[in-house]
């Protein structure tokens, strides 16, 4: 199984939508609330090249991007191959 990291925050509809897709795919992920953990926010910014928006999603250290990026990858039929 791949290592999936989701940097998110409370009351974020895009975070909820992205996590729903991952749950539909039956994959486990690590979630970090960057609104409550400034160290994780800094980590997210460093890993994502300075992006501050949430969610920021990584699969096996590959930066996927945000919710729209995750869904675009799925719509293109390329997400499942990353989840093997």
N, C-alpha and C positions, 0 to 999 in steps of 0.2 A: 504494500500500500504506500502511496506517496505521502509525504509530509506536507500538510496544507496548513497555512497560517492565514488567519483573517484578522486584520486590525480593524476594530469597529468602535462604535460608541452607542450610548443609550438613545432610544427614540429615533433611530436612524432607519427610515424606510428602505433605503438602498442596501443597508447592512442586512436587514431582515430578508429582503428579496434574494440577495446573494447567498445567504445561509440556507434559505429554503431550497435553492437549486442544488446546493451541495448535499443537503439532507435527502432530496429526491434521488440523488445519485448514490445514496447509501455510503458516503465516505465520511470518515471522521476528520475533524479539523481542530486546530488549536485557535482559540479566540482570545484576543487581548483588547480590553477596553482602554483606548488611548486617551479618553477624556478623563479617566481617573488615575492613569499611570503615565507620568511625564517621561519616564525612562523608555517606556514602550512607544510613546509618541516620537521621541527622538530616534529610536531604533527604526520605526516605520519610515520616517523621513529619510534616514540614511539609506535604507534598503531600496526605497522607491525612487531615489534620485530627487528628493525634495518635495514630493507630493504631500500635501496636507489634508486632502479630502479623504473621507472614509466612505466605504471600506477600501482598504488596500489588501489585495489577495496575492498570495504566493503559493506556488505548487513546486515542491522540491527546489527551493531557492530561485525559481523562475518567477519574475514579477509578471503577474497576469494583468494587474491594474485594478479598476473598480468594478462595480456591479455590471455596468453596461459592457465592459470588456469581457467579463466572465460569460455573460449571456451571448455575446457575439461569437466567442470561441465555441460555445455550445451549439449555436445556430449553424456555424460553419462545419460542425461535425468533428471538431478537433479537441474538444474537452475530454471526451471519454478516453482517448489514447494517453492523455496525461494522468488519468486517474487509475491506470493499471498498476 
